Amino acid sequence: MSDLFPRTSAMRHGYDRAQVDAFFSRARQAYERAAAPDADLTPLDVRRASFDLKRGGYSTAAVDSALDRLEVAFAKRTRDTYVRQHGQDAWMQDLATRAQVLYPRLRRPKGERFAHPGFISRGYDAREVDKVLARVTSFFDRGEPLTAQQVRMVSFAQATGKRAYDEATVDAYLARTVDILLGVGEG
């Protein structure tokens, strides 16, 4: 079988080729099964895909970029299927309902929007996370531009104690934000 993605050198780490090949094979099969669009694989499944690192593996940048495009394709298909069955207004109402779950955290004071890691544990710099949340708030409140790709590409410096937010909680919140942005077509 030919490689799906460029490989790293034998001395550098990349994603495990067998795992990536298996995932993309599964994704292709799920996507081609149009009769049951989300039965096997959802946009969230694509977002959560992870692979072991191995020397000589696939380029992480190339695979990550393909995963982003695949997630957008699955999200578009999910949206299109829902709209065909229930209508555009129902889709927008569903998105609004899902977005409302995110909103209360945006109203919390800066520095208190997420749990803090333990006293000596590291997490994401709270000030940097709060800046991203300000952009999310501007999108929801004023319709200012924000895309899923912009949220996906965010990275945060590390901090400790009260100056940090728990990484897993922030990641889960941002994943839901990406889901909403993809739902409105802001890929």
C-alpha positions as CSV (number, residue, x, y, z in Angstrom):
1,M,0.0,0.0,0.0
2,S,1.3,3.4,-0.8
3,D,1.6,6.0,1.9
4,L,-1.4,8.3,2.4
5,F,0.8,11.1,3.8
6,P,4.5,12.2,3.7
7,R,6.7,10.4,6.1
8,T,9.1,11.9,8.6
9,S,12.8,10.8,8.4
10,A,13.8,7.6,10.3
11,M,15.2,9.8,13.1
12,R,12.1,12.0,13.6
13,H,8.8,11.1,15.2
14,G,5.5,11.1,13.2
15,Y,2.1,9.5,13.6
16,D,2.0,5.7,13.5
17,R,1.3,4.9,9.9
18,A,-0.8,1.8,10.5
19,Q,-3.1,3.6,13.0
20,V,-3.5,6.6,10.6
21,D,-4.2,4.3,7.6
22,A,-6.8,2.3,9.6
23,F,-8.5,5.5,10.8
24,F,-8.7,7.1,7.4
25,S,-9.9,3.8,5.9
26,R,-12.7,3.7,8.5
27,A,-13.5,7.4,7.8
28,R,-13.7,6.8,4.1
29,Q,-16.1,3.9,4.6
30,A,-18.3,5.9,7.0
31,Y,-18.4,8.9,4.7
32,E,-19.3,6.8,1.7
33,R,-22.2,5.2,3.6
34,A,-24.5,8.1,3.0
35,A,-27.7,6.3,4.1
36,A,-26.5,6.4,7.8
37,P,-24.4,9.6,7.9
38,D,-23.4,9.6,11.5
39,A,-23.8,6.0,12.6
40,D,-20.2,5.1,12.5
41,L,-18.2,8.4,12.7
42,T,-19.0,11.9,13.8
43,P,-17.2,15.2,13.5
44,L,-16.3,14.8,17.2
45,D,-14.8,11.4,16.6
46,V,-12.6,12.9,13.9
47,R,-11.6,15.8,16.3
48,R,-10.7,13.3,19.0
49,A,-8.6,11.0,16.8
50,S,-5.1,10.5,18.1
51,F,-2.2,8.4,17.1
52,D,0.9,7.1,18.7
53,L,4.2,8.7,17.7
54,K,6.8,6.5,16.0
55,R,10.1,7.2,14.2
56,G,9.5,7.5,10.5
57,G,5.8,8.0,10.9
58,Y,3.5,10.2,8.9
59,S,4.1,14.0,9.1
60,T,1.9,15.2,12.0
61,A,1.2,18.5,10.2
62,A,-0.1,16.7,7.1
63,V,-2.3,14.3,9.0
64,D,-3.6,17.1,11.3
65,S,-4.5,19.2,8.3
66,A,-6.3,16.2,6.7
67,L,-8.2,15.6,9.9
68,D,-9.4,19.2,10.0
69,R,-10.7,18.9,6.4
70,L,-12.3,15.6,7.3
71,E,-14.0,17.1,10.3
72,V,-15.4,19.9,8.2
73,A,-16.7,17.4,5.6
74,F,-18.5,15.3,8.3
75,A,-19.9,18.4,9.9
76,K,-21.2,19.7,6.6
77,R,-22.8,16.4,5.8
78,T,-24.4,16.3,9.3
79,R,-25.8,19.8,8.9
80,D,-27.1,19.1,5.3
81,T,-28.8,15.9,6.4
82,Y,-30.4,17.6,9.4
83,V,-31.6,20.5,7.3
84,R,-33.1,18.2,4.6
85,Q,-35.0,16.3,7.3
86,H,-36.1,19.1,9.6
87,G,-35.4,22.4,7.9
88,Q,-32.9,25.3,8.3
89,D,-34.8,26.9,11.1
90,A,-34.8,23.7,13.2
91,W,-31.0,23.4,12.6
92,M,-30.4,27.0,13.7
93,Q,-32.6,26.4,16.8
94,D,-30.6,23.3,17.6
95,L,-27.3,25.2,17.3
96,A,-28.7,28.0,19.5
97,T,-29.6,25.4,22.1
98,R,-26.2,23.9,22.1
99,A,-24.5,27.4,22.1
100,Q,-26.6,28.3,25.2
101,V,-24.8,25.6,27.2
102,L,-21.5,27.4,26.5
103,Y,-22.7,30.8,27.4
104,P,-22.7,30.8,31.2
105,R,-19.0,30.2,31.3
106,L,-18.4,33.2,29.1
107,R,-20.2,35.4,31.8
108,R,-17.9,34.3,34.6
109,P,-15.2,36.8,35.7
110,K,-11.9,36.6,34.0
111,G,-9.6,34.2,35.8
112,E,-12.5,32.2,37.1
113,R,-14.0,30.6,34.0
114,F,-12.5,27.2,34.5
115,A,-11.2,25.1,37.3
116,H,-7.6,25.7,38.3
117,P,-5.1,22.8,38.4
118,G,-3.6,21.9,41.7
119,F,-1.2,24.3,43.4
120,I,2.0,23.0,41.8
121,S,0.3,21.5,38.7
122,R,0.5,23.2,35.3
123,G,-2.3,24.2,33.0
124,Y,-3.1,26.7,30.3
125,D,-2.3,30.4,31.0
126,A,-5.7,31.8,32.2
127,R,-5.1,35.2,30.6
128,E,-4.5,33.7,27.2
129,V,-7.6,31.5,27.5
130,D,-9.7,34.4,28.6
131,K,-8.6,36.3,25.4
132,V,-9.8,33.5,23.2
133,L,-13.1,33.5,25.2
134,A,-13.5,37.2,24.6
135,R,-13.4,36.4,20.8
136,V,-16.0,33.7,21.3
137,T,-18.2,36.1,23.2
138,S,-17.8,38.7,20.4
139,F,-18.9,36.0,17.9
140,F,-22.0,35.1,19.9
141,D,-23.0,38.7,20.9
142,R,-22.0,40.7,17.9
143,G,-21.5,38.2,15.1
144,E,-17.8,39.2,14.8
145,P,-15.9,36.8,12.6
146,L,-14.5,33.6,14.2
147,T,-13.8,30.3,12.4
148,A,-13.4,26.8,13.7
149,Q,-9.9,26.8,12.2
150,Q,-8.9,29.8,14.3
151,V,-10.1,28.1,17.5
152,R,-8.4,24.8,16.5
153,M,-5.1,26.6,15.9
154,V,-5.0,28.3,19.3
155,S,-2.2,27.3,21.6
156,F,-1.6,28.5,25.2
157,A,1.4,29.0,27.3
158,Q,1.7,27.0,30.5
159,A,1.1,28.5,34.0
160,T,0.6,27.1,37.5
161,G,-1.9,27.5,40.3
162,K,-4.5,30.3,40.1
163,R,-2.9,31.7,37.0
164,A,-3.8,28.5,35.1
165,Y,-6.9,26.7,33.9
166,D,-7.3,22.9,33.8
167,E,-6.3,21.9,30.3
168,A,-8.8,19.1,29.8
169,T,-11.7,21.3,30.7
170,V,-10.6,24.1,28.4
171,D,-10.0,21.6,25.5
172,A,-13.5,20.1,26.0
173,Y,-15.1,23.6,25.9
174,L,-13.2,24.7,22.8
175,A,-14.1,21.4,21.1
176,R,-17.8,22.3,21.7
177,T,-17.2,25.8,20.4
178,V,-15.6,24.3,17.2
179,D,-18.7,22.1,16.9
180,I,-21.0,25.2,17.0
181,L,-18.8,27.1,14.5
182,L,-18.8,24.2,12.1
183,G,-22.5,24.0,12.5
184,V,-23.0,27.6,11.3
185,G,-20.6,26.9,8.4
186,E,-17.6,28.8,9.9
187,G,-15.1,26.2,9.0
